[in-house]
């Protein structure tokens, strides 16, 4: 059974967990950046969305 979740919600949960842990490294910074671009829908958002889709497809095939 497959469970689906929206990318903004997944990134929001990731950012919240990382902030709660109090860790500020490259991973939380990248998660926050991706979350911001996804929500803001700037000019780079479509490219980031495509990258996330490709990564999701790669993870789904594993």
Secondary structure, 3 states (H helix, E strand, C coil): CCCCCCHHHHHHHHHHHHHHHCCCCHHHHHHHHHHHHHHHCCCCHHHHHHHHHHHHHHHHHC
